[in-house]
Amino acid sequence: MKITLVTALLLCAFTVSAQDYKSIVATADQHYNNKEYNESVARYQEAFKLNKTRGSDLYNAACSAALSGNKKLAFEWLNLALKNGWTNVRHLKSDSDLNSLHNTKKWNKLVAAMQKEVDKVEANYDKPLQEELLAIYEDDQGVRRVFVETQKQFGPKSPQSDSLIRIMKYKDSVNLVKVKAILDKHGWVGADKVGGQANQTLFLVIQHADLATQQQYLPMMREAVKSKKASGSDLALLEDRIALREGRKQLYGSQIGRDNDTGQFYVLPLEDPDNVDKRRAEVGLGPIADYVKRWNLEWDVEAYKKQLPEIEALENKKKQKH
């Protein structure tokens, strides 16, 4: 169908705005990760002038606002998150970012309103299965949150980090037994049966599993994406991890490596770097330039292509050590 000049211009403007929004939110997230909460709030405010309908972004912004001491703005964004479908009341109540809001009437009112929405949505859930998966989720992610903070405080080669790696491996092995039993009995259970977070637990545990297990359940996850029981962006991460483990290059740039000597992060070997953003967009991932900001990296495709032989040599050296 022919697009008129006006329509084309509107589409172009919309695309630019969408890209701007994602880029600004990525910068806000980076400020949050660096504990620069006032700067994070300012960037979220900038982003929300373009789009104020993404519940997860509104929730994350509220965390930054609470940590910056702006309780009024935190509640404003939390209520907007609720209106835009963010209803993870379990996480809301356990999130330490929001501790400063707890002793208020607004907090109790918000929790009650969110619980009411959750009860409506979850009326037909498999509650025992949901509870089991949510417990696994907390086990999987809880130790990783502590690990990230420990690395920041003591460094990646510290005894504290080494100890947590051992704990993480043990928890992963226990959780994998549980999740494999669920997948073998129920298949890839969708969010319509257990909720979004419980559903994502399946991916997280498989993503942290050994290669043979990942290869075993990859076809099941591919089918789950087709039937909308799993996320295409999550599948992309699993595809990347398997590709690298099989000695191939990743497609979406989701896997990040680290030089053990310098501590420098880098994007692990990537196929066709020039078109990575096209592939990422097809599965619902944002631009790689925004993604790598989480590791304080700046994406320069020409520089990356020049560095790629060095990155591949470094990865081969690591494999030889193991």
N, C-alpha and C positions, 0 to 999 in steps of 0.2 A: 504494500500500500504506500502511495506517495505521501511523504510528510511535508507539509507546508513549511515555509521558512519560519513562521512564528512558532509552530509546534516544535520544530527542530531546536530553536533557540530556547524554548521552555524546557525541553528534555535535557539540553546541555546544561542549563542553569541548575536543574534538579540534580544532575549527576555531580556537578561541582560541589553543590551544597552537601550532598550525601558524603562525598569524599572529605570535605572540610570537617563535617561533623565527626566522622570516625577519627580523623587525624587529631582533632582537638581533644576528644575523649581519651585517645591513646596518650596524649601529653598529660592530661589530668591524672590518668592512672600511673604514669611514670612519677609525677610529683608525689602521689600517694605512697608509692613504693619507697620513695626517698624520704618519706615522713615530712614532706613540705606541704602541709595540709592547707594552709591559706592559699598557696599557689594552685593547689589542686581544685579548691572551691572556685577560684576565679576562672579557671579553664572550663569547669563544668558549667558555670553561669554563661560563659561565652557559647558553649556548645548548645545549651538549652534554648538559646535564641533561634537556633536553626531547627531543633527537634526536641520535643518534650514528651515523647510517647514511649520511650524504651524503658520498661520497668527496671531492668537490671542495672542500667546506667544511672537511673534516678536513685536506686538503692545505694549503689557505690558512692554516689555523690553525697548522699546523706551521711555515710560513714565519714567521709572527709570533713563534712560540716561539723559533725559531732566532735571529731577529734580536734578541730580548730577552735572549738568553744562556742560555735554558733548553733545553739540548740533550736532556736526558732526556725532557721533555714533547714536544719536537719529534719525536723518534723514536717515541714512543708514538702520536702522532697520525698520523705517516706510515705506520706499520704498520697502524693502523686504516683509513686511507685505502685501502691496498692490499687489505685484507680486504673492503672495501666497493666494490671495482671500479675504483679509480683506478690506472691502469697506464701513464701517460704517461712512460715511462722516459727518453725523449729530453729532455723538459722538465725532469724531475727532475735529470738530470745537468748541465744547462746553467743551471739557476736559481741566480743569484748569492745569493739570499736564504738558500740552504742551504750556502754555502761553509764555514761554521764546523763543519759536520758531516763534511766530506770525509775528514779524516785519522783515521778511526776504523774499527774492525772492524765496528761496527754498520752503518756506511754501506755498506761493500762487501757485507755480507750482505743489506741491504735492496735494493740495486741488482740483485744476482744474483737475488733472489726475484722482483722485479718483472719482470726480463727473462725469467725462466722463464714467468711468466704471459703476457707479451706474445707470446712465441714460440708458445704454445698457441693464443692468439686469432688470431694473424696467419698461421697455417699456410696458409690459403687466400686470402691477400690478393694483390692485384696489386701486388707490391713495387715495380717501377719507377715505376708511377703514384703510389703512396704517397710514395715518396722525392721525386718531382718536386713534389707538392703540399705536402709538409712543408717543402721548401726555399723555396717561394713563401710559405708561412705565416711563416717566420722573416724573410723579406725584408719582408713586409707589416707585421708586428707589431714587428719589431726597431727600425725607424726611428721608429715611433710611440711606443715606450717612451722612446727618447732625446728625442723631441720634447716629450713631457709633462714630463720632468725639466728640459729646457732652458727651457721656459716658466716653470716654478716658480723656476728659478734666475735667469733673465735677463729674464723678462717676455714677454708675447705680441707686443710690437712691436719686440723686439730684433733686431739683425742676425743673431744666432745662430738665432733662431726662423725668420726669413725664409729663411735659407739652408737649413734643414731642410725647410721647406715645399716649396722647389724640388726638393730631393732626393726627398722623398716623392712629389711629382707625377710625377717621372721614373720612379721604381720602380713606381708604380701603373700607368703606361702600359705598361711592359714586362711586368708581371705579368698585366695584362688580356689582352694578346695570347696569353699562354700558357694562361690559364684559358678564354678563349673557344674556343681550339683543342680543349681537353679536353672542354668542354661540347658542342661541335658533333660531336665524334667519339664520345664515350662517354655523353652525357647527364649528368644529375645523379647522380654516383656516390655510392652510400650508404656509411655507415660500415662495413657488413658486407664491403665490398670493399677499403677503404683506411684504415679506422680513423676515430675521431671527429675528431681534429684535422685530418687531411688533408681529410676531408669538409667541415668548417667553412670551410676555405680558400676553397672555391667561393663561399660566401656573402660572406665578408669582401671578396674582390676585387670582386665585383659591387656590394657595398654602397659601395665606394669609387670606383665607375666613374661615367661620365657618364650623364645621364638617359636618352638614347636606348638605351644598353646595358642599363640597369636595366629599362626598359620591354620590351625584347626578351626578356630572360630571366626576367621575373616569372612568366609563365604556366608555364614549365618548373619554377620553384621551387615554385609552388603545387601542381603535380602531384607533385613530389618529397615535399612534406609529406604529401599524401594517401597515398603509398606508403611513408611513414616513412623516406625517404632524406634528408630535411632537417628542421630543427627549426621548429616552429610559432612559437616565440618569435623566432627569427632572421627568419622571414618577416615577422613583425609590424614589426620594425625597418626592413626594406626597404620594406614598404608605407607606413610613416610617411614615410620619406625621399622616396619617389616622390610621395606626396600633396603634401608641402610644395613640391617642385620644380615640380609642376603647378599650383601656386597654390591648392591645397586645404588644409584643416586636417588635422593628423595625428589618428589614432584612439587610439593607445596611449601617447602622451606620452614616446616614447623619444628624441626629438630635442631637444637642448638648445642654446640660443643664448647669445651673450655680447655684452654692450654694449662696443664697442671703446673708448669713452671712460671708462667707470667700471670695466670689468673684471667687472661683475656678470653672473652666469649667470641664465638663466630658461628655463622650458619654452616651446618654440616653439608657435605657435597650435594649440590643441587643440579638437577637436570634442566637444561634450557633456561638459564636464569632470566633471559630477556622477556619471557612470557609467563613468569611465575605468577604475576598478579592476575592475569587472565584465568589461569587455572584456579587460583585461590577464590576468585569471584564466583566461579562456577559451582563451588561447594559451600559458599556462604562465608568465606573468610575475608577479612579486610586486607588492605594492602600490606605487603611485607615490610615496608618502611615503618608503618605504625606498629606492627607486631614486634619487631626487633628492638624497639625503644625500651621494652621491658628489661633488656639486658644492657641498656645504655649504648646501643649500637646505632650507627647511621648507615642506611642502606645506599650503596653506590654500586650499581650493577656492573659498571665497567671495572671498578676497582676489585669487585668480588671475583670477576672472571680472571683477572690477573693473579689474585691470591689463591684461586682454586687448586692449582697443583701443590702449593705449599700446605693447604688444608688437608688434601688427600694424603700427602706424605706424613703429616702429623698423625692422622687417624690410623694409617697403616702401622706406624711406629707403636701406637697404643695397643693395637691388636697383637702385635708380635710380643709385647710384654706380657699379655694375658695368655 
